[in-house]
Amino acid sequence: MTHPRGFIIKFIIALLVVTLSTKPYQVYSQGGIVVENPNVAVAFGNSITFTANLKSTLPIQQASLLFREANEEITRVETLQVAEDGAVSFTYDATQNAFPPFSWILFWFQATLSDGVTYTSDPIKFQYYDDRFPWREVNQVNITINWYAGDDSFSASALDAAGSGILAMRDFIPISFDDPIDVYIYSNTTDLQSTLLTGSNQWVGGHAHPELGVVLVAIPPGSGQFIEMETKIPHELAHVMLYRYLGENYQRQPAWLIEGIASMVELYTNPDYARAMQIASDNDSLIPLNDLCASFPVDAGSAFLAYAQSQSFVTYIRDSFGTSGLSRLMNAYSEGFNCELGATQALGVPLSQLDVRWRETVLAQNVAGVATRNLLPFLLLMALVLVVP
């Protein structure tokens, strides 16, 4: 593991508890209760501890803590035990990484008094910050690069990759800097994956939380850093820009389209993509595009092939139908057309037929010949059934 000169990263940092919102203040409800000195202590990836003092002129019969991620619809509700002095505390188990790193979390209190009336406090917001590393930052045009391993030239190169990636995608993705974008660069995949949901794919080297404007990538300083920056940073930034353009319709887009566009704007095309597709083509093991609509495969080999095919297929669509063709596709899927018919609506050709054309044009695959070869055993069996009395 590489670290900036002068820094020694110890494992104890991962357990460091940083107290947020520690400035004493009062949060008044509409009446009935006062919340004094609300505090949040975060041990990232381990726990979140909420504390406060609830005050009321009448006895408190029941009290609850309510909290959720700012973009989340589900609110967690926890019953609190109120001490004689009004102190309350609750520790949330954060080991499952249910909250995205660097997301904003809202929390508030409810209390039912002896008169039967329930009062609710105003919400308080704090950031679930990954405090395990000595982050440094540099920013330009509302894009901030956050990193902890590597020197100043490392962050400058990352900022250059981000800017070049934005330029590469501006012809077919509307660019929005209305809200800031934070790029967090971890020095290795282990550090990155410790922030992701339990059960996430072990091969993941980058991830975007587009609704937060947060990009996470694993890039170790060294001779290969430039290629990784020019690949991972533009790819994940494309997810953010697509989300800002499409809004809630982002989730309606096929996985092959979103990942294909993101892969297409990478400044360094992975040379192994072409090799992987050619091998799969020769072995008749290409993944049908219809199978890449909902999600990508879990295993690393199939996922790599899915990224390769999506990048090549979306590039083929752009070259055949122009950037307006990509826009029409996104609009069709935003309108609710399914994966097969969205292509028909936008391009006049169903997805399955586009898949055939792409294989024939880009991979020089004889689709009819492949189909005949795959059906040959069944044709022979049928012939034997007809011949043998």
C-alpha positions in Angstrom: 0.0 0.0 0.0 1.4 3.4 -0.9 0.9 6.5 1.2 1.8 10.2 1.0 5.3 11.0 2.4 5.1 12.0 6.0 1.8 10.0 6.6 1.7 6.7 8.5 -1.7 5.1 8.1 -2.5 2.9 11.1 -5.4 0.5 11.3 -6.6 2.4 14.4 -7.7 5.2 12.1 -10.5 2.9 10.8 -11.9 2.9 14.4 -11.5 6.6 15.0 -14.7 8.2 16.2 -15.3 11.7 15.0 -18.1 13.6 16.6 -20.3 15.6 14.3 -22.7 18.4 15.1 -21.0 18.8 18.5 -21.8 22.5 18.8 -24.4 22.8 21.6 -27.7 24.1 20.4 -31.4 23.6 20.9 -33.9 22.3 18.3 -37.5 23.4 19.1 -40.5 21.4 18.0 -43.8 23.1 17.4 -44.2 23.0 21.2 -44.1 20.6 24.1 -40.4 19.4 23.8 -37.0 20.9 23.4 -34.1 18.9 22.0 -30.8 20.0 23.6 -27.3 19.2 22.4 -28.0 16.7 19.7 -24.8 15.0 18.7 -23.7 12.3 16.2 -20.6 10.2 16.7 -19.5 8.3 13.5 -17.1 5.4 13.4 -17.3 4.9 9.7 -18.3 1.4 8.6 -18.9 0.4 12.2 -21.5 2.5 14.1 -23.4 5.8 14.3 -24.3 6.9 17.8 -27.0 9.5 18.3 -27.3 11.4 21.6 -29.4 14.3 22.9 -31.3 15.6 25.8 -35.1 15.9 25.6 -36.8 18.5 27.8 -40.5 18.9 28.4 -42.8 20.6 30.9 -44.8 17.3 31.0 -43.6 13.8 31.6 -42.4 12.0 28.4 -44.4 8.8 27.9 -42.5 7.6 24.8 -39.7 8.9 22.6 -38.3 7.8 19.3 -35.4 8.6 17.0 -36.1 8.8 13.3 -33.4 8.9 10.6 -32.8 8.3 6.9 -30.5 9.1 4.1 -31.5 12.4 2.5 -32.5 10.8 -0.8 -34.1 7.7 0.8 -37.9 7.1 1.1 -37.7 4.7 4.0 -37.3 6.2 7.5 -35.8 4.1 10.3 -37.6 4.5 13.7 -36.0 3.4 17.0 -37.6 3.6 20.4 -35.5 5.4 23.0 -35.2 5.1 26.7 -35.4 8.5 28.3 -33.3 9.0 31.5 -34.4 11.1 34.4 -32.4 14.0 33.1 -33.8 13.6 29.6 -30.7 12.0 28.1 -31.3 9.6 25.2 -28.9 7.6 23.1 -29.0 5.1 20.3 -26.2 3.3 18.4 -26.9 2.2 14.9 -25.0 -0.8 13.4 -23.3 0.6 10.3 -21.3 -2.6 9.4 -23.7 -3.4 6.5 -22.9 -0.1 4.8 -26.6 0.7 4.4 -25.7 4.4 3.9 -23.5 5.4 1.0 -20.2 7.0 1.9 -20.3 10.8 2.0 -24.1 10.8 1.9 -26.2 13.2 4.0 -28.3 11.8 6.8 -31.3 13.4 8.4 -32.4 12.6 11.9 -35.1 14.0 14.2 -36.9 13.1 17.4 -40.6 12.4 18.4 -42.0 12.4 21.9 -45.4 11.6 23.2 -46.2 13.4 26.5 -48.5 12.5 29.3 -51.3 14.5 27.7 -51.2 12.1 24.7 -49.9 14.6 22.3 -46.9 13.7 20.1 -44.4 16.4 19.1 -41.8 16.2 16.4 -38.5 18.1 16.3 -37.0 19.8 13.3 -34.6 17.6 11.3 -30.8 17.8 11.6 -28.4 16.9 8.8 -24.9 15.5 8.9 -22.6 13.9 6.4 -21.6 10.3 6.7 -18.0 11.0 6.0 -15.3 8.3 5.5 -12.9 9.7 8.1 -10.5 6.7 8.0 -8.1 8.5 5.7 -6.2 11.9 5.7 -8.1 13.3 2.7 -6.6 16.2 0.7 -8.5 18.1 -1.9 -8.1 20.2 -5.0 -11.0 21.6 -7.1 -11.9 23.3 -10.3 -15.2 24.3 -11.9 -17.2 22.6 -9.1 -15.3 19.3 -9.4 -13.3 18.4 -6.3 -10.6 15.6 -6.3 -10.2 14.1 -2.9 -7.2 11.8 -2.4 -4.8 10.6 0.4 -2.1 8.7 -1.4 0.2 10.3 -4.0 1.6 13.8 -4.3 0.2 17.0 -5.7 0.9 15.9 -9.3 -1.3 12.9 -8.7 -4.3 15.0 -7.9 -3.5 17.4 -10.8 -3.5 14.4 -13.2 -6.8 13.3 -11.8 -8.3 16.7 -12.3 -7.0 16.7 -15.9 -8.7 13.3 -16.5 -11.9 14.6 -15.1 -11.9 17.7 -17.4 -10.9 15.6 -20.5 -13.7 13.2 -19.7 -16.3 16.0 -19.5 -15.1 17.2 -22.9 -15.4 13.7 -24.4 -19.0 13.3 -23.3 -20.4 16.8 -23.9 -21.5 16.0 -27.5 -24.2 13.6 -26.4 -24.6 14.1 -22.6 -25.8 17.5 -21.4 -23.2 18.7 -18.8 -24.4 20.2 -15.5 -22.2 21.8 -12.9 -25.1 23.3 -11.0 -24.3 21.0 -8.1 -20.8 20.0 -7.0 -19.2 16.7 -7.9 -16.8 15.0 -5.5 -14.3 12.4 -6.7 -12.8 10.3 -4.0 -9.7 8.3 -5.0 -8.8 5.3 -2.8 -5.4 3.9 -3.1 -6.5 0.3 -3.5 -9.6 -1.8 -4.2 -9.7 -3.1 -0.6 -10.1 0.4 0.8 -12.8 1.2 -1.9 -14.8 -2.0 -1.4 -14.9 -1.5 2.4 -17.3 1.4 1.6 -19.6 -0.6 -0.6 -22.7 -2.6 0.4 -22.0 -6.1 1.8 -22.0 -8.6 -1.1 -20.8 -6.1 -3.7 -18.7 -7.6 -6.5 -15.1 -8.0 -5.5 -13.8 -6.9 -8.9 -15.4 -3.4 -8.7 -12.7 -0.7 -9.1 -15.1 2.2 -9.3 -18.5 3.2 -8.3 -20.8 6.3 -8.6 -23.6 7.6 -6.4 -25.0 9.9 -9.1 -27.8 11.2 -6.9 -25.2 12.4 -4.5 -22.7 13.7 -7.1 -20.1 11.4 -5.5 -17.6 9.2 -7.5 -15.5 6.6 -5.8 -12.5 5.0 -7.6 -9.5 2.9 -6.7 -6.3 4.1 -8.3 -2.9 3.4 -6.8 -0.1 6.0 -7.4 2.5 4.7 -9.8 3.3 4.2 -13.5 -0.2 2.9 -14.3 -2.1 5.7 -12.6 -2.6 7.8 -15.8 -4.3 5.0 -17.7 -6.5 4.1 -14.7 -7.5 7.8 -14.2 -8.4 8.2 -17.9 -10.5 5.1 -17.7 -12.3 5.1 -14.3 -12.8 8.8 -13.7 -14.6 9.7 -17.0 -16.6 6.5 -16.8 -18.0 7.3 -13.3 -18.5 11.0 -14.1 -20.7 9.9 -17.0 -23.0 8.2 -14.6 -23.4 11.4 -12.6 -24.1 13.5 -15.8 -26.5 10.9 -17.2 -28.4 10.9 -13.9 -28.6 14.7 -13.8 -29.9 14.7 -17.4 -32.4 11.9 -17.0 -33.5 12.3 -13.4 -35.8 9.6 -12.2 -35.7 8.1 -15.7 -32.1 7.1 -15.2 -33.3 3.9 -13.6 -35.4 3.1 -16.6 -32.5 2.9 -19.0 -31.1 -0.6 -19.9 -27.8 -1.5 -18.2 -26.1 -2.0 -21.6 -27.0 1.6 -22.6 -25.9 3.3 -19.4 -22.7 1.3 -19.1 -22.1 1.5 -22.8 -22.2 5.3 -22.8 -20.0 5.5 -19.7 -17.5 3.1 -21.3 -17.5 4.9 -24.6 -16.3 8.2 -23.0 -13.3 6.5 -21.3 -10.2 8.2 -22.6 -8.3 5.0 -22.7 -10.0 2.1 -24.5 -9.2 -1.2 -22.9 -7.4 -3.3 -25.5 -8.6 -6.4 -23.9 -12.2 -5.6 -24.8 -11.7 -6.4 -28.4 -9.9 -9.6 -27.6 -12.6 -10.8 -25.1 -15.3 -10.2 -27.7 -13.4 -12.0 -30.5 -12.9 -15.0 -28.3 -16.5 -15.0 -27.2 -17.6 -14.6 -30.9 -15.4 -17.5 -32.0 -16.8 -19.7 -29.1 -20.4 -18.6 -29.8 -20.6 -17.3 -26.2 -21.4 -13.6 -26.7 -24.1 -12.4 -24.3 -27.4 -11.5 -26.0 -28.0 -7.8 -25.5 -31.5 -8.6 -24.2 -29.8 -10.4 -21.3 -28.0 -7.2 -20.4 -31.0 -5.0 -20.0 -31.7 -5.3 -16.3 -28.2 -5.8 -14.9 -24.7 -7.2 -15.7 -23.5 -10.7 -14.6 -21.9 -11.1 -11.2 -18.8 -13.1 -12.0 -15.8 -11.1 -13.2 -15.3 -12.8 -16.5 -18.9 -12.4 -17.7 -19.1 -8.8 -16.4 -15.9 -7.9 -18.3 -17.5 -9.3 -21.5 -20.7 -7.4 -20.8 -18.8 -4.1 -20.5 -16.9 -4.9 -23.7 -20.0 -5.7 -25.6 -21.9 -2.7 -24.3 -19.1 -0.3 -25.2 -18.8 -1.7 -28.7 -22.6 -1.9 -29.2 -23.3 1.7 -28.1 -20.4 2.9 -30.3 -22.0 1.0 -33.2 -25.3 2.7 -32.6 -23.7 6.2 -32.4 -21.8 5.5 -35.7 -24.9 4.2 -37.4 -27.6 6.6 -36.1 -25.6 9.5 -34.8 -25.6 11.0 -31.3 -29.2 11.9 -31.9 -29.9 8.2 -32.1 -28.5 7.8 -28.6 -30.7 10.6 -27.4 -33.8 9.1 -29.0 -33.0 5.8 -27.3 -32.8 7.4 -23.9 -36.0 9.2 -24.6 -37.8 6.0 -25.6 -36.7 4.2 -22.5 -37.7 7.2 -20.4 -41.2 6.9 -21.8 -41.4 3.4 -20.5 -40.8 1.2 -23.6 -39.3 -2.1 -22.8 -35.8 -3.1 -23.8 -36.7 -4.7 -27.2 -39.3 -2.1 -28.3 -37.4 0.9 -27.1 -35.0 0.4 -29.9 -37.8 0.0 -32.3 -39.4 3.2 -31.2 -36.1 5.2 -31.3 -34.3 3.6 -34.3 -36.9 1.7 -36.2 -35.2 -1.6 -35.5 -35.9 -4.0 -32.5 -33.0 -4.6 -30.1 -32.6 -8.3 -31.1 -32.2 -7.3 -34.8 -29.7 -4.5 -33.8 -27.7 -7.1 -31.9 -27.5 -9.2 -35.1 -26.5 -6.3 -37.2 -23.8 -5.3 -34.7 -22.3 -8.8 -34.7 -22.2 -9.0 -38.4 -20.8 -5.5 -38.9 -18.3 -5.1 -36.0 -17.4 -8.7 -35.4 -17.8 -10.0 -38.9 -19.9 -12.8 -37.4 -21.9 -15.0 -39.8 -25.0 -15.0 -37.6 -27.0 -17.3 -39.9 -24.0 -19.7 -40.0 -23.7 -19.7 -36.2 -27.4 -20.3 -35.8 -27.2 -23.3 -38.3 -24.3 -24.7 -36.4 -26.1 -24.4 -33.1 -29.2 -26.1 -34.6 -27.2 -28.9 -36.4 -27.5 -31.5 -33.6 -31.3 -31.0 -33.5 -31.6 -31.2 -37.3 -29.6 -34.4 -37.3 -31.8 -35.9 -34.6 -34.9 -34.9 -36.5 -33.5 -36.4 -39.7 -32.9 -39.7 -37.9 -36.4 -39.7 -36.5 -37.8 -39.2 -40.0 -35.6 -41.8 -41.6 -35.7 -44.6 -39.1 -39.0 -46.5 -39.4 
